Amino acid sequence: MFDKQTKLTWARCSVGQQWCFKKGCKGNPKGFTFATAQKLTTAYRRVPTKDELDTLFSAFDAPVKIDTAIFPMRAGSNGQHLYWSSEQFDDSSAWYADFNLGATDHIFGDYSFLNEKFFVRLVKVDRVNP
C-alpha cells in the first residue's frame, strides 16, 4: 500500500500473513523477538523506523488505532497489536508501535524486553533514494 504523504510502500499484511484480493490478510501474524525481526530485512523490504510507524496511527475512535480497511489487523494471543520498529532504545528495549493505544513507546525496567514476541509490518526499500 503506497502512502502518498510519506512516499512509503507498506505491506498490507503482517509477516506470516498473505494478502488475498477481496479477502484481506489470510493466515496468522507471526511474533518475533527484536533481533529476529531485524533479520527479516532484505534487499526489497525492511523493518520500519519508529517515525515511520508513527505515520500509521489513525485518529479513529476504535479499539485499534490503524485504518483496518487498509491494514487488516489480527491481535496476538493477549489481545495486543504490538509491532517492532528497527530502532533499539538501549540494551534492554527498543521502539515499538502499540496499535491498541495509538502510540510508539519503548519499554524499560528490570528485564530485557527485546525477547518479547511482537509482530512486524514491513516497508518497501526505497531503491531511488536509499
C-alpha positions in Angstrom: 0.0 0.0 0.0 1.6 3.3 -1.2 1.3 6.2 1.2 1.4 9.4 -0.9 2.2 11.6 2.0 5.2 9.7 3.3 6.2 8.1 0.0 6.4 4.7 1.7 5.1 1.5 0.4 3.8 -0.7 3.2 3.0 -4.4 3.3 -0.8 -4.6 3.9 -0.4 -7.7 6.0 1.8 -8.6 8.9 4.7 -11.0 8.4 3.2 -14.5 8.5 0.1 -13.5 6.6 -0.6 -13.3 2.9 -2.8 -10.7 1.0 -5.7 -12.2 -0.9 -7.6 -9.9 -3.2 -11.1 -9.2 -1.9 -10.5 -11.4 1.2 -7.8 -9.4 3.0 -5.0 -10.9 5.1 -5.1 -14.7 5.4 -3.2 -16.7 8.0 -1.9 -15.7 11.3 0.7 -13.0 12.0 3.9 -14.3 13.4 5.6 -13.0 16.5 9.3 -12.2 16.5 11.9 -11.1 19.1 13.6 -7.8 18.3 16.8 -9.5 17.0 14.9 -12.0 14.8 12.6 -9.2 13.5 15.7 -7.3 12.3 16.8 -10.3 10.2 13.6 -10.0 8.1 15.2 -7.1 6.2 16.0 -8.0 2.6 17.1 -6.0 -0.4 13.5 -5.2 -1.0 11.8 -4.9 2.4 12.8 -3.7 5.8 11.5 -3.2 9.3 10.2 0.4 9.6 11.6 3.1 11.9 9.8 4.4 14.9 8.9 7.6 13.0 7.6 5.6 10.0 5.4 3.5 12.3 4.0 6.8 13.8 2.5 7.6 10.4 0.2 4.6 10.5 -1.8 5.6 13.6 -5.4 6.7 12.8 -7.5 9.1 14.8 -10.5 6.8 14.6 -12.3 6.2 17.9 -11.9 2.4 17.6 -10.2 -0.4 19.6 -7.4 -0.5 17.1 -5.7 2.8 16.1 -5.0 2.0 12.4 -7.2 2.0 9.3 -8.2 -1.6 9.3 -9.7 -1.3 5.8 -6.2 -0.7 4.5 -4.2 -2.7 7.1 -6.3 -5.6 8.4 -5.2 -6.5 11.9 -5.4 -9.7 14.0 -4.5 -9.4 17.6 -1.9 -11.6 19.4 -3.0 -14.2 22.0 -3.0 -11.4 24.6 -5.3 -9.2 22.6 -2.4 -6.8 21.8 -1.4 -5.2 18.5 2.4 -4.6 19.1 4.8 -4.1 16.3 8.6 -3.8 16.3 10.5 -0.9 14.8 14.0 -1.1 13.6 15.4 1.1 16.4 16.8 -0.2 19.6 16.5 2.2 22.5 19.0 0.7 24.9 20.5 -2.7 25.9 17.1 -4.0 27.1 14.5 -2.2 25.0 13.5 -1.0 21.6 10.9 1.3 20.0 7.6 -0.4 19.1 4.1 0.6 17.9 1.1 -0.2 20.1 -1.9 -0.1 17.9 -4.2 -0.5 20.9 -3.1 2.8 22.3 -2.1 4.5 19.1 1.4 5.4 20.2 5.0 4.3 19.8 6.9 3.6 23.0 9.9 1.8 24.4 9.8 -0.4 27.5 12.4 -0.3 30.2 12.7 -1.9 33.5 14.3 -4.8 35.3 14.2 -7.3 32.4 15.1 -7.3 28.7 12.0 -6.6 26.7 13.8 -7.5 23.5 12.9 -11.1 23.9 9.1 -10.5 23.8 7.4 -11.6 20.6 5.8 -8.7 18.7 4.5 -8.5 15.1 6.3 -6.9 12.1 4.8 -5.0 9.2 7.5 -4.4 6.6 8.0 -1.4 4.4 9.5 -1.4 0.9 13.1 -0.4 0.5 13.4 2.9 -1.5 15.6 1.9 -4.4 15.8 5.5 -5.7 16.8 7.3 -2.5 18.4 4.8 -0.2 
